[in-house]
């Protein structure tokens, strides 16, 4: 059984999600991800980032402002020390410091680094 109000609500929610994603994409995910004190600068986040937004420096990972994020959360889920976190905002509480991580059980860091090559042909892969 369907209700006549379900379709308009679904359409409105879809538009809200699209608007939210457009706003996030426009801001370049500024101050969304960060690495805490557990970061060992191993470079895994850079290797698994298919958009190449993450760049590991001597001070740790940097999420570059001018590169769009695909929101795959591979940097968060594949960090071996769980150092990559999401900052809490006034409208959203992040629980990444306390929750576990959810890497795909069959996809490895090497697999994701290979996808990075296909996503951006002609650019060197992260070692």
URZI-V909138 format. One record per residue. N is the residue number from 1. PSI is psi in whole degrees, -180 to 180 (none if undefined). OMEGA is omega in whole degrees, -180 to 180 (999 if undefined). BURIAL is b if it has 24 or more other ideal C-beta (glycine too) atoms within 12 Angstrom, else e. Layout:
n = [N,N]
psi = [PSI,PSI]
omega = [OMEGA,OMEGA]
burial = [BURIAL,BURIAL]
//
This chain:
n = [1,2,3,4,5,6,7,8,9,10,11,12,13,14,15,16,17,18,19,20,21,22,23,24,25,26,27,28,29,30,31,32,33,34,35,36,37,38,39,40,41,42,43,44,45,46,47,48,49,50,51,52,53,54,55,56,57,58,59,60,61,62,63,64,65,66,67,68,69,70,71,72,73,74,75,76,77,78,79,80,81,82,83,84,85,86,87,88,89,90,91,92,93,94,95,96,97,98,99,100,101,102,103,104,105,106,107,108,109,110,111,112,113,114,115,116,117,118,119,120,121,122,123,124,125,126,127]
psi = [133,153,142,-21,-13,-45,-48,-36,-43,-43,-43,-42,-40,-42,-37,-41,-45,-43,-44,-45,-38,-40,-43,-42,-38,-36,-9,22,46,127,40,-54,154,164,133,-167,-13,-7,131,3,37,-23,4,-41,-39,-39,-37,-7,106,-20,-8,31,-32,132,121,126,-177,-23,-6,-172,144,130,108,134,-36,5,130,141,139,-4,41,-18,20,-39,-39,-48,-24,-1,120,-23,5,39,-25,129,166,131,141,144,169,-27,-1,124,127,136,23,-26,-26,-26,158,-174,160,63,151,134,-21,-8,128,171,-40,-40,-45,-37,-34,-35,-33,-40,-43,-32,-32,71,146,-5,147,141,151,132,none]
omega = [179,179,-177,-179,-176,-178,178,178,179,179,179,179,177,179,177,178,178,178,178,179,178,179,180,179,-180,-178,178,-180,180,177,178,177,171,177,-179,-175,179,-176,179,-179,-177,177,180,-180,179,-179,-175,-178,-176,178,-178,177,-177,177,-178,178,177,180,-180,-178,176,175,-172,-177,-173,179,-180,178,177,-179,177,180,178,179,180,-173,-178,178,-175,180,-177,-179,-180,-177,172,180,174,177,180,-178,-177,177,178,-180,-175,179,-176,-178,176,179,-172,176,178,-175,-177,-180,-179,176,179,178,-179,176,176,176,178,179,-179,-178,-177,-177,178,178,-178,178,175,-174,999]
burial = [e,e,e,e,e,e,e,e,e,e,e,e,e,e,e,e,e,e,e,e,e,e,e,e,e,e,e,e,b,e,e,b,b,b,b,e,e,e,b,e,e,b,b,b,b,b,b,b,b,b,b,b,b,b,b,b,e,e,e,b,b,b,b,e,e,e,e,b,b,b,e,b,b,b,b,b,b,b,b,e,e,b,b,b,b,b,e,e,e,e,e,e,e,e,e,b,e,e,e,e,b,e,b,e,e,e,e,e,b,e,e,b,b,e,b,b,e,e,e,e,e,e,e,e,b,b,e]
//
